[in-house]
Amino acid sequence: ENLPVADGTIDAIISNCVVNLVPDKAAVYREAARVLRPGGRVVVSDVVLDAPLPEAIAASVAALTGCVAGAAMRDAYLRTIAQAGLIDVEIVVDRSFGDVALPMAPEALLHEAEAAGVDLAAVAQSVRSLTIRARKPG
């Protein structure tokens, strides 16, 4: 959210599944736009949602540490990137994250979901791993 570099000095930014853990995703992308030089690129792999999480999962510490509870809705996430001033926002890869993460779900999360009557397998279908590319206008 606060990179210790001057404006317009960075050629490229990469990130692997970190932004979803930051509450103010817009601040992250505004900061990326600030430090990128004109024509600079950003490539981010992150977890997004195609449907809202049930409250029991959204409030779960286990789901947060598993990179799910902090995820934003796909459309809002992509809009945030564009609103920061980055252009040519493009999804390069779109994969299921839930199918991979579900077998590794901690027991605490499984118990929380069961107690709340949540079908975790169904929820997992809406959890996606995207690789997104964008650039600063040049």
C-alpha angles and dihedrals in degrees: 000000000000113000114193095229136098124262117277097007105112124087098194141006124200128184133177116206099319107108092068088065093056114088094209102052091165090061090053093054094042088054091048090052090048096054099039117097116233106288091018118146138225125198117184133178110201145152119255136171131239091193133023117268119246109258093249090059096039090055095045118113088204090056091047094051087046089059094246108095092054094052121115128219111276097242093046091048093052091045090053091057093050093044089056088064100260118135139201090040104188135174105227098176130019115185137160110261095177094062090055096041099043096073088051095048111133118248090245091060092047090052093046091051094047092048090051093047092245120154098222093189090057092047090050090062091068095051111096136182111217131187107207129190126196139153141210114250112261 
